[in-house]
Amino acid sequence: MTGVKFDFDKPTKLIGQPEARLDAKRLLHGRGRFVDDIQLPRMLHAYFIRSPIAHGKIVSINASRAMDADGVVSVFTGKDLENVVEPYVGVLSHLAGLRSPPQAPVAIDYVKWQGEPVAVVLAHSRAQAEDAAELVEIEYDELPAVVDMEKALDEGCPLIHEGYDSNLAWQRTVDVGDVSNAFSNPENFVVKKKFKFGRHTGVTLEPRTSIAEYDPSDDQLTVWYSGQAPHMMQFIFAKHLGLMEENVRVISQDVGGSFGIKVHTYGDEVAVAAIAKLLGRPIKFTADRYESFMSDIHARDHVVDARMAVSASGQIVGLEFDDVTGIGPYSMYPRTSAIEANQVLNLTGAPYVIPNYRATSKVVFQNKNLMCQYRAVGHPIAMAICDCLLEEAAAQIQMDPVEVRRINLMADNSYPRTSVSGMKLDELSHQAALNKLIEMMDYNSLRADQLEQRKDGVFRGIGFVSMVEVTNPSPMFYGIGGAPIASQDGATVRLDAGGGIHVSSSVTEQGQGTNAILAQIVADVLGVDLARVKVTTGDTKTTPYGGGTWASRGAGIGGEAALLAANALKEQILDAASVILQAKPSELDIKNGQVVDAKTFVEKMNLSDLARTVYYRGNELPDEAKPELVATRHYRVTDAPFVFTNGAMAAHVEVDIETGFVKVLDFWAVEDCGRVINPLLVDEQIRGGVVQGIGGALYEECLYSDEGQLLNTSLADYLVPMASEMPDIHVAHIETPTKSSVLGAKGAGEAGTGGAPAAVMNAVNDALRHMGVTIYQMPMTPDRILSALAERTAEN
């Protein structure tokens, strides 16, 4: 597609090798560079006073006593910032009909969820700011809270926003084929289920943190930001604080996990930058864990009524569902809170041949914390709807769940093609992935063991999922919607005088190993030792413009840009070497940091000597020679909205019917993420994703009272899976490189999170179905499992 060729099978290849991360030693030695480690002269600490109620009018704020407290410099309210920050609106033009009111970083007049910032105290230390916050007197006039998303659209339900005729933010319907006929045909078998997916959040090791410093002498704002998209935030700070974009620098160095939580615009971060501009002093904000649970975006809060029709031979004839999701009082800016529901519409049933499909999503406002994109946006809901119905249907017609998948999965030789919802699919391997999965898990032996264990009162289950993952998004995803989100990325690769290579990339490092993969790609292209490649990311002042890290795009887009830039630099090096050595560029190559004869590999000169000649002794070169030893290239996907990864997964669980506890015994994942650059890192990304998926399936849920009070705001009562809960996670690959790039890499970061919940749910139901019990609510807590068992017992 670019004319660039690369030998991925050369004997000295680095691409495809399980190389250790070059930054691992630095991080293990405690030398990470995190935002909270930064201390600046004259820096103040911000503490946000957050609304204790879900909905109400702010009657008054009196901060006079707080202003007299030790260490306090100032207290700001929403009205103090009203003329400093331009309001923002979380809508995109390609989500037709999506609406959301303007948002302010700190509440003005009304609060609309518990945890919304109401005022901010600035002091010389965080402790002083917290103490002074207790002295701020705020009076509220509490209003009815809209909490239940299924009732949010009912007639007579209170309206969250003045001037709106309902609490509906957005809706969309996909209708393909003749769904009504598929379900009315008496020869078809129909299964119906109501799914409930519990609202949960990403629990990052490092909470959201930012430091803003404003220099009035040159109107320069610098923000150190623990997040994923520096260039997006550069635009947002500039636009909403009235600055020239080139006068805003955003720096994102080491980041202790993101998972999509740190790719959004939060009011507290905007307020910190605005206050830094007003006071002319650096301002630091670090969320504590309590604040994180109340203010980090939540996700996955869906209720889905779904049904599937299958023929007696096991073919899917029709699929229909209605999805309702609550997003809080606003659509999150700038990526919007409708993307998750849209993904559910687009991805449900994507691996399968489905002739008739009708799906509706309704996105509603509610008085809870905002919902938006979190790792594997919409995927767990989409995969669970179809694959759990499919296994239920297979049980009804007494067909093995593996066999029913083989009947319905798209054939591996049938691409390119479109899914039933219209998604363009290519280079997938569903059938091959399923076959490999069955082989690696020894399926027949597990089934035999299941029956033997059942005789002894041990109830085990096996559950599957066949899934797709959206990766490598093109400008057709966000670019057309009007948000300042780049779907292209850039890389600059430079040969330094000492022979080392410096890579500057617009993607960011969140702990997933992106920097290591970039180094691996560049070292392989340039034929240098991996240790000689240094990577810089996450600084809008020094890196090429790009999108950052989101949607499993670091390797596929950022890596491709690095490969193209490295290839261009290699051409420059060989051009310069040909002048110095009086040879043709085609007669030369680079091996082990040496320019060599391309045929004999005889060493001619090392890269350091070449660079020093160019940089220091240009008088030795002919006048007409103008060598360059630095190259910048950008890359974007151009032939489809996305590049899809596919996979097949299976869970093996044991359910204790006396306690309701579920133990995951084993988990298997076969993924086709195109060319695997570093299997060590890719496999750990898949395992980490599976762990988060198991968390959503069994443990994690943000619980609210009927009044909109978040009930579990610490790790003592919000459960995340720990090492003792985790099974062995076995990972294997099929490699079908995407033709959209030279590198051929697809994304790998979200598949485990997207597929694991459905596999675990199917496994739990497989363990219980012989007793007439199934459960379709996540998380599948012991209490819910015991309730399902008790309900069945009562019926009998």
C-alpha positions in Angstrom: 0.0 0.0 0.0 3.0 2.3 0.5 5.6 0.7 -1.7 7.6 -0.2 1.4 8.8 -3.8 1.6 10.1 -5.6 4.7 11.4 -9.1 5.3 9.7 -10.4 8.4 11.5 -13.8 8.2 15.1 -12.7 8.1 17.4 -14.7 10.5 18.1 -11.6 12.6 14.5 -10.5 13.0 13.3 -8.8 16.2 9.7 -8.5 15.1 7.9 -11.5 16.5 10.4 -12.2 19.3 9.5 -12.2 23.0 11.8 -9.3 24.0 11.6 -7.9 27.6 10.5 -4.3 28.0 13.4 -2.0 28.2 11.7 0.2 30.8 11.0 -2.7 33.2 14.2 -2.3 35.2 13.7 1.4 35.7 10.1 0.9 36.9 11.0 -1.9 39.2 13.7 0.2 40.7 11.0 2.8 41.6 12.3 5.3 39.1 9.1 5.9 37.2 8.2 9.4 36.3 4.6 9.8 37.4 2.8 13.1 37.7 2.4 13.0 41.4 6.2 12.8 41.8 6.6 16.3 40.3 7.1 19.1 42.7 7.2 22.7 41.3 8.1 26.0 43.1 5.1 27.9 44.5 2.8 24.9 43.7 -0.6 24.8 45.3 -2.8 21.8 45.9 -6.4 21.6 44.8 -9.1 19.7 46.7 -12.5 19.5 45.2 -15.6 19.7 47.3 -18.1 17.4 45.7 -21.8 17.2 45.8 -23.2 14.9 48.5 -26.5 14.6 46.7 -27.5 13.3 43.3 -29.7 16.2 42.2 -30.3 19.6 43.6 -30.1 23.4 43.4 -27.1 25.2 44.9 -28.7 27.8 47.2 -25.5 29.3 48.6 -21.8 28.8 49.1 -20.0 30.5 51.9 -16.2 30.0 52.0 -15.3 32.8 54.4 -14.2 30.5 57.2 -12.2 28.4 54.8 -10.3 31.4 53.6 -9.0 32.0 57.1 -7.7 28.5 57.5 -4.0 27.7 57.7 -2.4 27.4 54.3 -5.4 28.3 52.2 -4.8 30.7 49.3 -8.1 30.7 47.6 -11.5 29.0 47.1 -13.2 28.9 43.7 -16.8 28.1 42.8 -18.3 27.3 39.4 -19.4 30.9 39.0 -15.9 32.1 39.6 -14.8 30.1 36.6 -17.9 30.8 34.5 -16.2 33.5 32.4 -12.8 31.8 32.3 -13.8 28.4 30.8 -15.9 28.0 27.7 -18.6 25.4 28.3 -18.2 22.1 26.4 -20.9 19.8 24.8 -20.4 16.1 24.4 -22.0 15.4 21.0 -20.6 14.2 17.7 -22.2 14.9 14.3 -22.0 11.3 13.1 -24.2 10.2 16.0 -27.3 11.7 14.6 -29.7 13.1 17.2 -27.4 12.8 20.2 -28.0 15.7 22.6 -26.5 16.9 25.8 -26.5 20.3 27.5 -23.3 22.4 27.9 -21.1 21.4 30.8 -19.0 23.4 33.2 -15.9 22.1 35.0 -17.4 23.0 38.4 -21.2 23.0 39.0 -23.1 26.3 38.5 -26.5 26.6 40.2 -27.4 22.9 40.0 -25.7 19.6 40.9 -26.7 16.6 38.9 -24.8 13.7 40.4 -23.2 12.8 43.7 -19.5 13.6 43.3 -19.9 16.5 40.9 -17.4 19.3 41.7 -19.0 22.2 43.5 -16.0 24.2 44.8 -12.3 23.8 44.9 -10.0 24.8 47.8 -6.4 25.8 47.0 -3.8 25.5 49.7 -0.1 24.8 50.2 -0.7 21.1 50.9 -3.4 18.6 50.1 -4.1 18.1 53.8 -4.6 21.8 54.5 -7.0 22.0 51.5 -9.0 19.0 52.8 -9.2 20.5 56.3 -10.4 23.8 55.0 -13.0 22.2 52.8 -14.8 21.1 56.0 -15.3 24.8 56.7 -17.0 25.7 53.4 -20.8 26.0 54.0 -22.9 24.9 51.1 -26.7 24.9 51.2 -28.6 22.7 48.7 -32.3 22.4 47.8 -32.5 18.7 47.0 -34.5 17.7 43.9 -35.9 14.2 42.9 -33.1 12.0 41.5 -33.6 9.9 38.3 -31.7 6.8 39.1 -33.4 3.8 37.4 -32.6 4.0 33.7 -35.5 1.7 32.7 -37.9 4.3 34.3 -36.1 7.4 33.1 -38.3 7.6 30.0 -41.6 6.9 31.8 -44.3 9.5 31.6 -44.2 11.7 34.7 -40.5 10.9 35.4 -38.7 14.1 36.6 -36.6 15.7 33.9 -33.0 16.2 34.6 -32.5 19.1 32.1 -34.7 22.2 31.7 -36.0 22.6 28.2 -35.8 18.9 27.4 -39.0 17.0 26.6 -37.6 13.7 28.0 -34.5 12.2 29.5 -33.6 10.5 26.2 -30.1 11.5 25.0 -29.9 9.3 21.9 -31.4 6.3 20.1 -30.7 4.3 17.1 -32.3 1.2 15.4 -30.6 -1.3 13.0 -33.2 -3.3 11.1 -32.0 -5.9 8.5 -34.0 -8.6 6.8 -37.4 -9.9 8.0 -37.1 -10.3 11.7 -40.8 -10.7 12.4 -41.1 -13.6 10.0 -38.0 -15.3 11.6 -39.7 -15.3 15.0 -43.2 -16.1 13.8 -42.2 -19.2 11.8 -43.3 -22.2 13.9 -40.5 -24.3 12.7 -37.9 -22.2 14.4 -36.9 -22.4 18.1 -36.9 -19.2 20.0 -35.0 -18.3 23.2 -35.6 -15.1 25.1 -33.6 -13.6 27.9 -33.3 -10.4 29.8 -29.6 -9.4 30.4 -28.5 -7.0 33.1 -24.9 -5.7 33.0 -23.7 -4.0 36.2 -22.1 -0.5 36.0 -18.5 -0.7 36.8 -15.3 1.3 36.3 -11.6 0.9 35.6 -9.5 0.7 38.8 -6.1 2.0 37.8 -3.0 1.7 40.0 -2.4 5.4 39.6 -5.4 7.7 40.1 -6.1 10.6 37.7 -3.5 13.3 38.4 -2.6 16.6 36.7 -0.4 19.6 37.3 -1.0 22.8 35.4 1.5 25.7 35.3 0.8 29.0 33.5 3.5 31.5 32.5 1.9 34.8 31.8 5.1 36.2 30.3 4.5 34.2 27.1 0.9 33.0 27.6 2.2 29.5 28.0 0.2 26.7 29.7 2.0 23.4 30.5 0.0 20.5 31.8 1.5 17.3 33.2 -1.2 14.8 32.6 -1.7 11.2 33.6 -3.6 10.3 30.5 -3.8 8.8 27.1 -4.3 11.5 24.5 -2.0 14.6 25.0 -2.7 16.2 21.6 -6.5 15.9 22.2 -6.1 17.6 25.6 -3.8 20.3 24.1 -6.7 21.3 21.8 -9.3 21.2 24.6 -7.2 23.3 27.0 -6.5 25.8 24.3 -10.1 26.1 23.1 -11.8 26.2 26.4 -9.3 28.5 28.2 -8.9 31.0 25.3 -5.3 30.1 24.4 -3.5 29.6 21.2 -3.0 25.9 20.7 0.8 26.3 20.2 1.0 27.9 23.6 -0.3 24.8 25.3 2.0 21.9 26.1 0.7 18.6 27.5 3.1 16.1 28.9 2.2 12.5 29.6 5.1 10.4 30.8 4.8 7.2 32.8 1.1 6.4 33.4 0.0 3.8 35.9 -2.8 2.3 33.9 -5.6 3.9 31.9 -8.0 1.3 30.4 -9.9 4.2 28.7 -10.7 5.9 32.0 -8.0 8.5 31.3 -9.0 9.4 27.8 -11.8 11.8 28.6 -12.2 15.4 29.7 -12.8 15.8 33.4 -14.1 19.0 35.0 -11.5 18.8 37.8 -8.6 18.7 35.3 -10.0 21.7 33.3 -10.6 23.6 36.5 -7.0 23.0 37.6 -5.7 24.5 34.3 -8.1 27.5 34.6 -7.1 28.2 38.2 -3.4 28.0 37.2 -4.0 30.6 34.6 -5.9 32.8 37.0 -3.4 32.6 39.9 -0.2 32.3 37.8 0.9 29.5 40.0 1.3 25.7 39.5 -1.7 23.8 40.7 -1.7 20.0 41.4 -4.7 17.7 41.7 -4.5 14.1 42.5 -7.7 12.1 43.0 -7.8 9.8 46.0 -9.5 6.4 45.7 -12.8 7.7 47.0 -12.8 10.5 44.4 -11.8 8.1 41.7 -14.9 5.9 42.3 -17.2 8.9 42.3 -15.7 10.8 39.4 -13.8 8.4 37.0 -16.2 7.4 34.3 -18.2 4.3 34.7 -19.3 1.9 32.0 -21.4 -1.1 31.0 -24.7 -0.1 32.7 -27.1 -1.9 30.3 -30.4 -3.7 30.4 -31.1 -5.8 27.3 -34.2 -7.7 26.3 -33.1 -10.1 23.7 -34.3 -13.1 21.7 -32.8 -15.4 19.1 -34.5 -17.8 16.6 -32.7 -20.9 15.4 -33.7 -23.6 13.0 -33.9 -27.3 14.1 -30.5 -27.8 12.4 -28.9 -25.1 14.5 -28.7 -22.1 12.1 -29.3 -18.7 13.5 -32.4 -17.3 11.7 -33.0 -14.1 13.6 -31.7 -11.9 16.4 -33.5 -9.1 18.1 -32.8 -7.0 21.1 -33.7 -3.7 22.9 -30.9 -2.1 24.8 -31.3 0.7 27.4 -28.3 2.3 29.0 -27.9 5.1 31.5 -25.1 7.5 31.0 -25.4 10.0 33.9 -26.6 13.6 33.4 -24.4 14.5 30.4 -22.7 12.9 27.4 -19.0 12.8 28.2 -16.9 15.3 26.3 -15.5 15.0 23.6 -15.9 11.2 22.8 -19.5 11.1 23.9 -21.4 8.6 26.0 -23.3 7.1 23.1 -20.3 5.3 21.5 -20.8 2.3 23.8 -24.4 1.8 22.8 -23.5 2.3 19.2 -20.8 -0.4 19.5 -23.4 -2.8 20.9 -25.6 -2.3 17.9 -22.7 -2.7 15.5 -20.9 -5.6 17.0 -23.6 -7.9 18.3 -23.5 -11.1 16.2 -20.6 -9.9 14.2 -18.8 -13.3 13.9 -21.9 -15.1 12.7 -24.0 -15.4 9.6 -27.3 -13.9 10.6 -29.9 -13.1 7.9 -32.4 -11.2 10.1 -31.4 -8.6 12.7 -33.2 -5.9 14.5 -31.7 -3.9 17.4 -32.5 -0.7 19.2 -30.4 1.2 21.7 -31.8 4.0 23.9 -29.3 6.1 25.8 -30.9 7.9 28.8 -29.8 10.6 31.2 -29.8 9.8 34.9 -28.5 11.3 38.2 -25.4 9.1 38.5 -21.8 9.6 37.6 -21.1 9.9 33.9 -20.7 6.8 31.8 -18.3 6.6 28.8 -15.7 4.5 27.1 -13.8 1.9 29.2 -11.6 -0.9 27.9 -13.4 -2.9 25.2 -16.1 -0.3 24.7 -19.5 -2.2 24.3 -17.8 -5.5 23.4 -18.7 -7.4 26.6 -22.4 -6.5 26.1 -22.4 -7.3 22.4 -20.6 -10.6 22.7 -22.7 -11.8 25.7 -26.0 -11.0 24.0 -25.4 -13.2 20.9 -23.1 -15.9 22.3 -25.2 -16.5 25.5 -28.4 -16.7 23.5 -26.6 -19.1 21.1 -25.6 -21.5 23.9 -29.1 -21.3 25.3 -30.5 -22.1 21.9 -28.0 -25.0 21.5 -29.2 -26.5 24.8 -32.8 -26.2 23.7 -32.2 -28.1 20.5 -29.7 -30.4 22.3 -26.7 -29.4 20.1 -23.2 -29.1 21.4 -22.2 -25.4 21.7 -19.0 -26.0 19.7 -21.0 -27.6 16.8 -23.6 -24.8 16.8 -20.7 -22.3 16.4 -19.2 -24.2 13.5 -22.5 -24.0 11.7 -23.0 -20.3 12.2 -19.5 -18.7 12.2 -18.4 -17.0 9.0 -16.2 -19.1 6.9 -12.5 -18.2 7.0 -12.4 -18.0 3.2 -15.5 -15.8 2.8 -13.8 -12.4 3.3 -14.0 -9.6 2.6 -17.6 -9.3 3.6 -19.9 -7.3 5.9 -21.5 -8.3 9.2 -25.3 -8.2 9.5 -25.1 -4.7 11.0 -23.0 -3.5 8.0 -19.5 -3.6 9.5 -16.8 -4.2 6.9 -14.8 -7.4 7.8 -11.7 -8.8 6.3 -8.8 -11.1 7.2 -10.5 -12.9 10.1 -10.2 -16.6 11.2 -13.2 -17.5 13.3 -13.3 -21.2 12.3 -9.5 -21.7 12.6 -9.5 -20.0 16.0 -12.3 -22.2 17.3 -10.6 -25.3 16.1 -7.3 -24.3 17.7 -9.2 -23.5 21.0 -10.9 -26.9 21.1 -7.5 -28.6 20.5 -5.6 -26.7 23.2 -8.3 -27.2 25.9 -8.8 -30.9 25.3 -12.5 -30.3 25.1 -13.7 -33.9 25.0 -11.8 -34.8 28.2 -13.3 -31.7 30.0 -16.8 -32.8 29.0 -16.2 -36.3 30.3 -14.8 -34.9 33.5 -17.8 -32.6 33.9 -20.2 -35.6 33.9 -18.1 -37.6 36.4 -17.8 -34.6 38.8 -21.5 -34.0 38.7 -22.1 -37.5 40.1 -20.2 -36.4 43.2 -22.1 -33.2 43.6 -19.4 -31.0 41.9 -20.9 -28.7 39.3 -18.6 -27.6 36.6 -19.3 -25.8 33.4 -17.6 -24.9 30.1 -18.5 -21.8 28.2 -17.4 -20.3 24.9 -17.4 -17.1 23.1 -16.4 -16.2 19.5 -15.7 -12.5 19.3 -14.4 -9.6 17.3 -12.5 -6.6 18.6 -12.5 -3.1 17.0 -8.9 -2.0 16.5 -6.9 0.5 14.4 -9.8 3.0 13.9 -9.6 5.2 10.8 -10.7 8.9 10.5 -14.1 7.5 9.6 -14.6 6.8 13.3 -14.0 10.0 15.1 -12.6 12.3 12.4 -16.0 12.8 10.8 -17.7 13.6 14.0 -16.0 16.9 14.8 -14.1 15.9 17.9 -10.4 16.9 18.2 -9.3 13.3 18.1 -6.7 12.2 15.6 -7.0 8.7 14.1 -3.5 9.1 12.6 -0.2 8.8 14.4 3.3 10.0 13.6 6.8 8.9 14.4 10.2 10.7 14.0 13.2 8.4 13.9 16.7 9.9 14.1 20.3 8.6 14.0 22.4 10.3 16.6 26.1 11.0 16.4 26.9 8.2 18.8 25.2 5.6 16.6 22.1 5.4 18.8 18.5 5.7 17.4 15.9 8.1 18.9 12.2 7.5 18.3 9.6 10.1 19.0 6.1 8.9 18.7 2.6 10.4 19.2 1.3 7.2 20.8 1.6 7.0 24.6 2.8 4.5 27.2 0.2 3.4 29.8 2.0 0.4 31.0 1.1 -1.8 28.1 4.6 -1.9 26.5 4.0 0.4 23.5 7.4 2.0 23.9 9.0 -1.4 23.8 7.2 -2.4 20.7 8.2 0.8 18.9 11.8 0.2 19.8 11.5 -3.4 18.5 10.1 -2.3 15.2 12.7 0.4 14.6 15.6 -1.8 15.7 14.5 -4.5 13.4 14.1 -2.2 10.4 17.5 -0.4 11.0 19.5 -3.5 12.0 20.7 -2.2 15.3 20.8 -3.6 18.8 17.5 -3.1 20.7 19.3 -1.4 23.6 20.5 1.4 21.2 17.0 2.5 20.5 15.4 5.2 22.8 11.8 6.1 22.7 10.0 9.3 23.6 6.3 9.6 23.8 3.6 11.7 25.4 4.8 15.3 24.9 3.0 17.6 22.5 6.0 19.9 22.2 8.5 17.2 21.0 6.4 14.4 19.3 4.6 14.4 16.0 0.9 15.1 16.1 -1.3 12.1 16.7 -4.1 10.4 18.6 -2.4 8.9 21.6 -3.4 5.5 23.0 -7.0 4.2 22.7 -9.0 1.5 20.8 -6.1 -0.9 20.5 -4.2 1.2 18.0 -0.7 1.6 19.5 1.0 -1.1 17.5 -1.2 -1.1 14.4 -1.1 2.7 13.8 1.7 4.0 15.9 3.8 1.0 15.1 3.2 1.4 11.4 4.2 5.0 11.5 7.4 4.0 13.3 8.1 1.3 10.7 7.6 3.8 7.8 9.8 6.4 9.5 12.5 3.8 10.2 12.5 2.6 6.6 12.9 6.2 5.4 15.8 6.8 7.8 17.4 3.5 6.5 17.2 4.9 3.0 18.9 8.1 4.2 21.6 6.2 5.9 22.4 4.1 2.9 22.3 7.1 0.6 24.9 8.8 2.9 27.0 5.7 3.2 27.0 5.2 -0.6 28.6 8.7 -1.0 31.2 8.0 1.7 32.0 4.5 0.5 31.5 5.3 -3.2 29.0 2.5 -3.7 25.4 2.2 -4.8 22.8 2.3 -2.0 21.4 -1.0 -3.3 24.7 -2.6 -2.7 24.6 -1.8 1.0 22.6 -2.9 4.1 22.7 -2.4 7.8 23.5 -5.3 10.2 24.3 -5.1 13.9 24.8 -1.4 13.8 27.2 -1.6 10.8 26.8 -0.6 7.2 27.7 -3.8 5.4 27.9 -5.2 1.9 24.4 -6.4 1.0 25.6 -9.7 -0.4 28.6 -10.7 1.6 27.7 -8.8 4.9 31.3 -7.6 5.1 31.4 -4.6 7.4 32.1 -1.3 5.8 31.6 1.3 8.6 29.6 1.6 11.8 26.7 3.9 12.1 28.5 6.2 14.6 31.3 6.9 12.2 28.8 7.6 9.4 26.8 10.0 11.7 29.9 11.8 13.0 31.0 12.3 9.4 27.7 13.8 8.4 27.3 15.9 11.6 30.9 17.0 12.3 32.9 16.6 9.1 30.6 17.7 6.3 33.6 19.2 4.6 34.6 15.6 3.6 31.4 15.2 1.6 30.8 16.4 -1.9 29.1 19.8 -2.1 26.1 18.3 -3.8 25.5 15.7 -1.0 23.0 17.0 1.5 22.4 14.0 3.8 19.6 13.8 6.2 19.6 11.4 9.1 16.1 12.0 10.5 12.7 11.0 9.1 9.1 11.6 10.1 6.2 9.6 8.8 2.5 9.5 9.6 0.0 6.7 9.1 -3.7 6.3 9.1 -6.0 3.5 8.0 -7.7 4.5 4.8 -9.6 1.5 3.4 -12.1 0.7 6.2 -13.5 2.3 9.4 -11.7 -0.3 11.5 -9.3 -3.3 11.4 -10.9 -6.1 13.3 -9.2 -8.6 15.5 -11.0 -11.9 16.2 -10.7 -14.6 18.8 -12.2 -17.7 20.4 -12.2 -18.1 24.2 -13.4 -20.7 26.7 -13.9 -20.7 30.5 -14.0 -23.7 32.8 -15.7 -22.9 36.1 -16.9 -24.7 39.2 -20.0 -23.4 41.0 -20.6 -24.1 44.6 -24.4 -24.4 44.9 -24.2 -24.1 48.7 -22.4 -20.8 48.8 -23.0 -19.4 45.3 -19.3 -18.9 44.8 -17.8 -19.3 41.3 -14.2 -20.5 40.9 -12.7 -20.1 37.4 -10.6 -23.2 37.0 -9.0 -22.5 33.6 -9.3 -20.0 30.8 -8.2 -20.3 27.2 -7.9 -17.6 24.5 -7.0 -17.9 20.9 -6.5 -14.6 19.2 -5.8 -13.4 15.7 -4.4 -9.9 16.1 -2.5 -10.0 12.8 1.3 -10.0 13.0 2.4 -10.5 16.6 5.3 -8.0 17.2 6.2 -9.2 20.7 4.4 -12.4 21.9 5.5 -11.8 25.5 3.7 -8.4 25.6 0.7 -9.4 23.5 0.0 -12.5 25.7 0.2 -10.4 28.9 -2.2 -7.9 27.3 -4.7 -10.7 26.6 -4.3 -12.1 30.1 -4.7 -8.7 31.7 -7.8 -8.1 29.6 -9.2 -11.5 30.6 -8.7 -10.6 34.3 -10.7 -7.4 33.8 -13.4 -9.4 31.9 -13.7 -11.8 34.8 -13.9 -8.9 37.1 -17.0 -7.6 35.3 -18.5 -11.0 35.1 -18.2 -12.0 38.7 -17.1 -9.2 41.0 -17.2 -5.5 39.9 -20.2 -3.3 40.2 -20.9 0.3 41.2 -23.9 0.1 43.5 -26.3 3.0 43.9 -29.1 3.7 46.3 -32.6 4.7 45.1 -31.5 8.3 46.0 -28.4 8.2 43.7 -25.9 7.6 46.5 -22.9 5.6 45.4 -22.6 2.9 48.1 -19.2 1.3 47.5 -16.4 3.9 47.1 -13.4 2.0 48.3 -11.5 -1.2 47.5 -12.9 -2.6 50.7 -16.3 -2.9 49.2 -15.8 -2.6 45.4 -14.3 -6.0 44.5 -11.7 -6.5 41.9 -10.2 -9.9 41.0 -6.9 -10.6 42.8 -4.2 -13.2 42.1 -5.9 -15.8 44.2 -9.1 -15.6 42.1 -7.3 -15.9 38.8 -6.9 -19.2 36.9 -4.2 -20.2 34.5 -4.9 -18.2 31.3 -3.7 -20.1 28.3 -3.0 -18.0 25.2 -2.4 -19.0 21.6 -2.4 -17.2 18.3 -3.4 -17.4 14.7 -1.6 -14.7 12.6 -3.5 -13.2 9.7 -1.8 -9.9 9.0 -4.0 -7.1 7.9 -3.4 -6.0 4.3 -4.0 -2.4 5.3 -0.4 -1.9 6.5 3.1 -3.1 5.9 3.5 -4.3 9.5 0.2 -6.2 9.3 -0.5 -5.6 13.0 -4.0 -5.5 14.4 -4.8 -4.5 18.0 -4.6 -6.9 21.0 -5.4 -4.8 24.1 -9.1 -5.3 24.6 -10.1 -8.7 23.3 -9.8 -10.4 26.7 -12.0 -7.8 28.4 -14.5 -8.0 25.6 -14.8 -11.8 25.4 -14.2 -13.2 28.9 -17.6 -12.1 30.4 -19.6 -14.0 27.9 -17.4 -17.1 28.2 -17.7 -17.0 32.0 -21.5 -16.5 31.9 -21.9 -19.4 29.5 -19.7 -21.6 31.7 -21.8 -20.7 34.8 -25.0 -21.5 33.0 -23.5 -24.7 31.6 -22.8 -25.8 35.2 -26.4 -25.0 36.4 -28.6 -25.6 33.4 -29.2 -29.3 34.2 -30.9 -28.1 37.4 -33.2 -25.7 35.4 -31.3 -22.7 36.5 -29.6 -19.9 34.5 -28.5 -16.4 35.3 -28.1 -13.5 32.9 -27.0 -10.7 35.2 -23.5 -9.5 35.7 -21.7 -9.6 38.0 -22.9 -13.2 38.8 -22.4 -12.7 42.6 -22.9 -15.5 45.1 -26.1 -13.8 46.3 -27.6 -13.7 42.8 -26.7 -17.3 42.1 -28.2 -18.5 45.3 -31.3 -16.4 44.5 -31.6 -18.1 41.1 -31.2 -21.5 42.7 -33.8 -20.7 45.4 -36.2 -19.4 42.9 -36.0 -22.6 40.9 -36.4 -24.6 44.1 -39.5 -22.6 45.0 -41.0 -23.2 41.6 -40.6 -26.9 42.0 
